[in-house]
Amino acid sequence: MRQCLDAISNGVEPDVYGHILIGRGEHEGKDLMILTVEEPSDAHPYFVRKDDNNSACYYRRENSTLRLRGGEVARYMEQVANRRKRQNARSK
């Protein structure tokens, strides 16, 4: 489990180590590794390292993983910041 956590942390920038929890479980007699990813409180993008010189930014929409390109990253992060502002306003 430690190797899996290290592989994930080393493949994402900035560091996501404190946002990932790994546990064990069982389903129908099979051992499972359960990954829980907590949403960071900051509003900057996280990138998946593709190789030494490149990285890519992805986001989830329902059950799909989509890649952001160019100016889409800034627009997406603005949407995330606005969503968090609305959520914070509702919780007050």
Buried (B, 14 or more C-beta within 10 A) or exposed (E): EEEEBEEBBEEBEEEBEEBBEEEEEEEEEEEEEEEEEEEEEEEEBBBBEEEEEEBEBEBEEEEEEEEBEEEEBEEBBEEBEEEBEEEEEEEE
